[in-house]
Amino acid sequence: MAPPSPEVTKQTTGSSPTQSIPVSDNTKLETVRDSSVDL
């Protein structure tokens, strides 16, 4: 399998698997992180 894109790798580095979702804006990624922590 080919290695994931740099963006996907950076997002996957997060503590929550939800961050593996491809996001174009960093703001959305931050929102997802907050939602995961809140849960």
N, CA, C and O atoms as a printed pandas DataFrame, in Angstrom:
     atom_number atom_name residue_name chain_id  residue_number  x_coord  y_coord  z_coord
0              1         N          MET        A               1    0.848   -1.209    0.000
1              2        CA          MET        A               1    0.000    0.000    0.000
2              3         C          MET        A               1    0.880    1.255    0.000
3              4         O          MET        A               1    1.914    1.306    0.667
4              5         N          ALA        A               2    0.454    2.246   -0.750
5              6        CA          ALA        A               2    1.229    3.491   -0.819
6              7         C          ALA        A               2    1.072    4.274    0.483
7              8         O          ALA        A               2    0.006    4.248    1.099
8              9         N          PRO        A               3    2.127    4.969    0.902
9             10        CA          PRO        A               3    2.062    5.754    2.146
10            11         C          PRO        A               3    1.041    6.876    2.025
11            12         O          PRO        A               3    0.866    7.433    0.941
12            13         N          PRO        A               4    0.366    7.215    3.114
13            14        CA          PRO        A               4   -0.650    8.279    3.093
14            15         C          PRO        A               4   -0.030    9.639    2.813
15            16         O          PRO        A               4    1.175    9.830    2.974
16            17         N          SER        A               5   -0.857   10.572    2.396
17            18        CA          SER        A               5   -0.374   11.926    2.103
18            19         C          SER        A               5    0.110   12.592    3.387
19            20         O          SER        A               5   -0.334   12.222    4.474
20            21         N          PRO        A               6    1.013   13.568    3.281
21            22        CA          PRO        A               6    1.529   14.276    4.470
22            23         C          PRO        A               6    0.403   14.838    5.326
23            24         O          PRO        A               6    0.467   14.776    6.553
24            25         N          GLU        A               7   -0.629   15.387    4.689
25            26        CA          GLU        A               7   -1.733   15.971    5.458
26            27         C          GLU        A               7   -2.432   14.892    6.275
27            28         O          GLU        A               7   -2.724   15.091    7.455
28            29         N          VAL        A               8   -2.698   13.752    5.647
29            30        CA          VAL        A               8   -3.378   12.672    6.360
30            31         C          VAL        A               8   -2.521   12.185    7.516
31            32         O          VAL        A               8   -3.029   11.915    8.604
32            33         N          THR        A               9   -1.210   12.071    7.277
33            34        CA          THR        A               9   -0.311   11.613    8.334
34            35         C          THR        A               9   -0.323   12.585    9.503
35            36         O          THR        A               9   -0.365   12.168   10.660
36            37         N          LYS        A              10   -0.285   13.880    9.204
37            38        CA          LYS        A              10   -0.264   14.887   10.270
38            39         C          LYS        A              10   -1.553   14.819   11.079
39            40         O          LYS        A              10   -1.529   14.921   12.306
40            41         N          GLN        A              11   -2.675   14.647   10.391
41            42        CA          GLN        A              11   -3.961   14.589   11.088
42            43         C          GLN        A              11   -4.065   13.305   11.906
43            44         O          GLN        A              11   -4.616   13.305   13.007
44            45         N          THR        A              12   -3.531   12.208   11.358
45            46        CA          THR        A              12   -3.601   10.930   12.070
46            47         C          THR        A              12   -2.735   10.956   13.326
47            48         O          THR        A              12   -2.951   10.168   14.247
48            49         N          THR        A              13   -1.756   11.859   13.365
49            50        CA          THR        A              13   -0.866   11.943   14.524
50            51         C          THR        A              13   -1.641   12.336   15.776
51            52         O          THR        A              13   -1.154   12.134   16.889
52            53         N          GLY        A              14   -2.824   12.885   15.616
53            54        CA          GLY        A              14   -3.647   13.301   16.756
54            55         C          GLY        A              14   -3.980   12.120   17.657
55            56         O          GLY        A              14   -3.907   10.969   17.227
56            57         N          SER        A              15   -4.343   12.399   18.897
57            58        CA          SER        A              15   -4.634   11.332   19.855
58            59         C          SER        A              15   -5.934   10.627   19.490
59            60         O          SER        A              15   -6.167    9.495   19.913
60            61         N          SER        A              16   -6.781   11.288   18.708
61            62        CA          SER        A              16   -8.093   10.716   18.392
62            63         C          SER        A              16   -8.161   10.269   16.933
63            64         O          SER        A              16   -7.748   11.014   16.045
64            65         N          PRO        A              17   -8.667    9.085   16.675
65            66        CA          PRO        A              17   -8.739    8.574   15.295
66            67         C          PRO        A              17   -9.635    9.426   14.412
67            68         O          PRO        A              17   -9.557    9.353   13.186
68            69         N          THR        A              18  -10.484   10.233   15.031
69            70        CA          THR        A              18  -11.391   11.081   14.254
70            71         C          THR        A              18  -10.601   12.073   13.411
71            72         O          THR        A              18  -11.083   12.536   12.377
72            73         N          GLN        A              19   -9.369   12.404   13.856
73            74        CA          GLN        A              19   -8.585   13.390   13.116
74            75         C          GLN        A              19   -8.100   12.842   11.785
75            76         O          GLN        A              19   -7.627   13.604   10.941
76            77         N          SER        A              20   -8.211   11.507   11.577
77            78        CA          SER        A              20   -7.755   10.963   10.306
78            79         C          SER        A              20   -8.642   11.411    9.162
79            80         O          SER        A              20   -8.303   11.198    7.998
80            81         N          ILE        A              21   -9.786   12.035    9.474
81            82        CA          ILE        A              21  -10.678   12.520    8.410
82            83         C          ILE        A              21   -9.976   13.648    7.651
83            84         O          ILE        A              21   -9.477   14.585    8.275
84            85         N          PRO        A              22   -9.928   13.577    6.316
85            86        CA          PRO        A              22   -9.268   14.626    5.530
86            87         C          PRO        A              22   -9.957   15.973    5.702
87            88         O          PRO        A              22  -11.158   16.100    5.465
88            89         N          VAL        A              23   -9.198   16.965    6.112
89            90        CA          VAL        A              23   -9.771   18.305    6.312
90            91         C          VAL        A              23   -8.904   19.328    5.593
91            92         O          VAL        A              23   -7.679   19.295    5.704
92            93         N          SER        A              24   -9.537   20.234    4.858
93            94        CA          SER        A              24   -8.745   21.243    4.132
94            95         C          SER        A              24   -8.346   22.391    5.039
95            96         O          SER        A              24   -7.254   22.940    4.889
96            97         N          ASP        A              25   -9.201   22.766    5.973
97            98        CA          ASP        A              25   -8.896   23.917    6.841
98            99         C          ASP        A              25   -8.450   23.441    8.219
99           100         O          ASP        A              25   -9.017   22.495    8.766
100          101         N          ASN        A              26   -7.443   24.091    8.777
101          102        CA          ASN        A              26   -6.981   23.730   10.119
102          103         C          ASN        A              26   -8.074   24.007   11.145
103          104         O          ASN        A              26   -8.157   23.327   12.168
104          105         N          THR        A              27   -8.910   25.003   10.872
105          106        CA          THR        A              27   -9.983   25.337   11.808
106          107         C          THR        A              27  -10.908   24.146   11.988
107          108         O          THR        A              27  -11.331   23.848   13.104
108          109         N          LYS        A              28  -11.224   23.462   10.889
109          110        CA          LYS        A              28  -12.113   22.298   10.986
110          111         C          LYS        A              28  -11.442   21.207   11.808
111          112         O          LYS        A              28  -12.089   20.548   12.622
112          113         N          LEU        A              29  -10.134   21.015   11.592
113          114        CA          LEU        A              29   -9.414   19.988   12.335
114          115         C          LEU        A              29   -9.463   20.293   13.829
115          116         O          LEU        A              29   -9.664   19.393   14.644
116          117         N          GLU        A              30   -9.281   21.559   14.186
117          118        CA          GLU        A              30   -9.345   21.947   15.596
118          119         C          GLU        A              30  -10.733   21.661   16.151
119          120         O          GLU        A              30  -10.871   21.190   17.281
120          121         N          THR        A              31  -11.769   21.947   15.350
121          122        CA          THR        A              31  -13.143   21.713   15.809
122          123         C          THR        A              31  -13.364   20.232   16.070
123          124         O          THR        A              31  -13.981   19.855   17.066
124          125         N          VAL        A              32  -12.860   19.398   15.176
125          126        CA          VAL        A              32  -13.017   17.948   15.354
126          127         C          VAL        A              32  -12.300   17.498   16.618
127          128         O          VAL        A              32  -12.803   16.657   17.362
128          129         N          ARG        A              33  -11.132   18.059   16.854
129          130        CA          ARG        A              33  -10.363   17.681   18.049
130          131         C          ARG        A              33  -11.141   18.053   19.301
131          132         O          ARG        A              33  -11.237   17.251   20.230
132          133         N          ASP        A              34  -11.700   19.264   19.337
133          134        CA          ASP        A              34  -12.467   19.694   20.508
134          135         C          ASP        A              34  -13.665   18.775   20.717
135          136         O          ASP        A              34  -13.979   18.407   21.848
136          137         N          SER        A              35  -14.334   18.405   19.624
137          138        CA          SER        A              35  -15.507   17.537   19.743
138          139         C          SER        A              35  -15.101   16.190   20.331
139          140         O          SER        A              35  -15.805   15.642   21.179
140          141         N          SER        A              36  -13.970   15.660   19.883
141          142        CA          SER        A              36  -13.519   14.359   20.380
142          143         C          SER        A              36  -13.192   14.445   21.870
143          144         O          SER        A              36  -13.539   13.549   22.640
144          145         N          VAL        A              37  -12.528   15.518   22.270
145          146        CA          VAL        A              37  -12.166   15.679   23.680
146          147         C          VAL        A              37  -13.427   15.848   24.519
147          148         O          VAL        A              37  -13.510   15.332   25.634
148          149         N          ASP        A              38  -14.400   16.567   23.985
149          150        CA          ASP        A              38  -15.639   16.803   24.724
150          151         C          ASP        A              38  -16.367   15.482   24.957
151          152         O          ASP        A              38  -16.970   15.274   26.009
152          153         N          LEU        A              39  -16.306   14.597   23.973
153          154        CA          LEU        A              39  -16.974   13.308   24.127
154          155         C          LEU        A              39  -16.182   12.454   25.125
155          156         O          LEU        A              39  -16.566   11.320   25.409
